[in-house]
Amino acid sequence: MSRLLTVEGLTTEFKTERGIVRAVNNISYTVDSGEIVGVVGESGCGKSVSQMSIMGLIPSPPGKVVAGTAIFGNTDLLKLKKESKEMCEIRGNRISMIFQEPMTSLNPALTVNKQMSEMLLEHKSISKKEARERVIDMLRQVGIPDPESRADDYPHQMSGGMRQRVMVGMAMICDPALIIADEATTALDATIQAQLLEMMNNLVREHHTAMVMVTHNLGIVARYADRINVMYAGSIIESGTVKEIWANPLHPYTESLIHCVPQLGQKVEAIPGMPPSLINRPPTCPFLPRCKYRQKCCFEDPVQELTLVEGTHSTMCALRSGGAKNEQ
Amino acid sequence: MSNNIIEVRDLKMYFPVLRGLLKRKVADVKALDGISFDIKEGETLGLVGESGCGKTTVGRNLIRLYKPTDGSIVFKGKEIAKAKEKDLGWVRREMAMVFQDPYSSLNPRLNSAEIVGEPLKIHNLVSSKKEFNERVEELFVMSGLSPDMMDRYPHEYSGGQRQRLSIARALAGDPSLIICDEPISALDVSMQAQILNLLQKLQEKREGLSYLFISHDLLAVQYISKRVAVMYLGHIVEMADSEELYSHTLHPYSQALLSAQPLPDPFIEENREVVVMQGELPTPLNPPSGCTFHTRCPMAQKICSEKAPELKDVGCGHCVACHLV
């Protein structure tokens, strides 16, 4: 496995009337080729914003990537201008994205073939005819029945599940090294979601494509991801392989998150309170007001960075990473 | 049985499809095609299924937001399926509803005390302003909201708190049945758990409070319900006690639905076989013949496309509608 993407110190802020919202706060993570990395967290924790920052998709103003690097190959993605030639060369070709809402992310005025071959004609030097063949082949791979005729359909002629299959096909068609799937299956029904996830999993494993799976559904990451980053209030608070995290959740938030999802035959423990406001955040741990293990030192010490505990498992919690002075 | 709070028999709800200048009826969407179930006093019945299977239509029929095409609904011993709108006042007090979207189900121009207290005024349950305030405060506390927030407007609340407001409003008439239509699907995981626990706590506190809990989230339904009914295309295909249904799933559709739900535990997922069901939900405008599930069923036989299976008890109250069970 080789390193594909190295993100360091990424910080994204939005200017609002009430103050500066720091949506992503100094996060660092890596993605290796061929692996599936899950990014989990609740809404507003910065999981989508962090991915959009890397792709140069943050609307500016009001948003701005204020610090950090994201090394992909030899390029720092955050240094590239949004519409620059280099960025366009990477976006859609080397890194592609699948968004949540399949109706709004497809162009309603173009046929499926037109918008999918647009990618190929933009990035690869092939003829329209060859592009159409590749599109039909891709549609077959993502499980669209009768792809020869469906390729000339418009998005509104397809169901939600079909449209999302087209989105997956579109993301895969240039054979990218990395796919970012931002809540790609959230809007779909349970059985359709399962079909799509299985298909995506098989496809990326087959093509040896890396995937960053942004989701709030712990079940999905437990089933498909190799590693996870858990995000809370703009920070990655815990990171590790799926099994490391479930066997021994280090950060109290991760622990509570796992316990507050109903499982067969288990009691649900709710997390009291609400996520904090991202404006004027205190220097202490963001989870502090809701944490059931908090101690005196938590109120005094500034928040830690993500610290490696063992193996590949790291956490931001001072009590659990051995960083605290008076651990019980 | 007398301790059934509501008995539904052969409930049908057809929505006409109108076309052309004269709005002639060209077809029916059979949203519900013969549904029967009971809810006992103090019991929670979970209703699961994918979108378009008719689960919301069931809830709206019970509280008579829709007028059923056919069938009977006996609520507290009285037939309400065909009752006139003016005779339904008591039903709307005794039965309340919590909707899915906490943003559009609260009037943005009323403050939260007015929203929660509106049923008290409509049903003349309080006689003075003082009593009104006391009662609203009590409802706030019951739903886990601080009474200091009584004069705030809905936009000042977060999603989870808005859903608490909806629950407080539902409790105002002191109902015996609350229909919860996807009450947690618009919320974040940590908020979902809070709402689930709140609903359970309320049921413990107020004896005899029943819920119809409608959701597409199998794990949440399993957690909160005593009995669970699985719906597919306007029919109940399986109904059983929650534990029984999840441990001995009989209907192929319920099995597929359960398998499609990823469990939040990698150690279980590792050894779990994923059965992916083919195809998509057929349109209720022209449902398949016989068993409506036969087009997607991995075990379908000849009889399945010819004859519709009936919901039959296979023991211990476990009912299933399948020829092959």
Boltz contact constraints between the chains, C-beta under 6 A:
constraints:
  - contact:
      token1: [A, 42]
      token2: [B, 188]
      max_distance: 6.0
  - contact:
      token1: [A, 43]
      token2: [B, 188]
      max_distance: 6.0
  - contact:
      token1: [A, 159]
      token2: [B, 280]
      max_distance: 6.0
  - contact:
      token1: [A, 161]
      token2: [B, 280]
      max_distance: 6.0
  - contact:
      token1: [A, 189]
      token2: [B, 50]
      max_distance: 6.0
  - contact:
      token1: [A, 189]
      token2: [B, 51]
      max_distance: 6.0
  - contact:
      token1: [A, 190]
      token2: [B, 257]
      max_distance: 6.0
  - contact:
      token1: [A, 190]
      token2: [B, 260]
      max_distance: 6.0
  - contact:
      token1: [A, 191]
      token2: [B, 260]
      max_distance: 6.0
  - contact:
      token1: [A, 191]
      token2: [B, 277]
      max_distance: 6.0
  - contact:
      token1: [A, 194]
      token2: [B, 260]
      max_distance: 6.0
  - contact:
      token1: [A, 194]
      token2: [B, 276]
      max_distance: 6.0
  - contact:
      token1: [A, 195]
      token2: [B, 276]
      max_distance: 6.0
  - contact:
      token1: [A, 198]
      token2: [B, 276]
      max_distance: 6.0
  - contact:
      token1: [A, 218]
      token2: [B, 264]
      max_distance: 6.0
  - contact:
      token1: [A, 219]
      token2: [B, 262]
      max_distance: 6.0
  - contact:
      token1: [A, 219]
      token2: [B, 263]
      max_distance: 6.0
  - contact:
      token1: [A, 219]
      token2: [B, 264]
      max_distance: 6.0
  - contact:
      token1: [A, 220]
      token2: [B, 262]
      max_distance: 6.0
  - contact:
      token1: [A, 222]
      token2: [B, 264]
      max_distance: 6.0
  - contact:
      token1: [A, 222]
      token2: [B, 265]
      max_distance: 6.0
  - contact:
      token1: [A, 222]
      token2: [B, 266]
      max_distance: 6.0
  - contact:
      token1: [A, 222]
      token2: [B, 269]
      max_distance: 6.0
  - contact:
      token1: [A, 223]
      token2: [B, 262]
      max_distance: 6.0
  - contact:
      token1: [A, 223]
      token2: [B, 269]
      max_distance: 6.0
  - contact:
      token1: [A, 242]
      token2: [B, 266]
      max_distance: 6.0
  - contact:
      token1: [A, 243]
      token2: [B, 266]
      max_distance: 6.0
  - contact:
      token1: [A, 246]
      token2: [B, 266]
      max_distance: 6.0
  - contact:
      token1: [A, 260]
      token2: [B, 189]
      max_distance: 6.0
  - contact:
      token1: [A, 260]
      token2: [B, 190]
      max_distance: 6.0
  - contact:
      token1: [A, 260]
      token2: [B, 193]
      max_distance: 6.0
  - contact:
      token1: [A, 261]
      token2: [B, 189]
      max_distance: 6.0
  - contact:
      token1: [A, 261]
      token2: [B, 264]
      max_distance: 6.0
  - contact:
      token1: [A, 262]
      token2: [B, 219]
      max_distance: 6.0
  - contact:
      token1: [A, 262]
      token2: [B, 220]
      max_distance: 6.0
  - contact:
      token1: [A, 262]
      token2: [B, 223]
      max_distance: 6.0
  - contact:
      token1: [A, 264]
      token2: [B, 246]
      max_distance: 6.0
  - contact:
      token1: [A, 268]
      token2: [B, 193]
      max_distance: 6.0
  - contact:
      token1: [A, 268]
      token2: [B, 196]
      max_distance: 6.0
  - contact:
      token1: [A, 270]
      token2: [B, 193]
      max_distance: 6.0
  - contact:
      token1: [A, 270]
      token2: [B, 194]
      max_distance: 6.0
  - contact:
      token1: [A, 270]
      token2: [B, 197]
      max_distance: 6.0
  - contact:
      token1: [A, 271]
      token2: [B, 190]
      max_distance: 6.0
  - contact:
      token1: [A, 274]
      token2: [B, 158]
      max_distance: 6.0
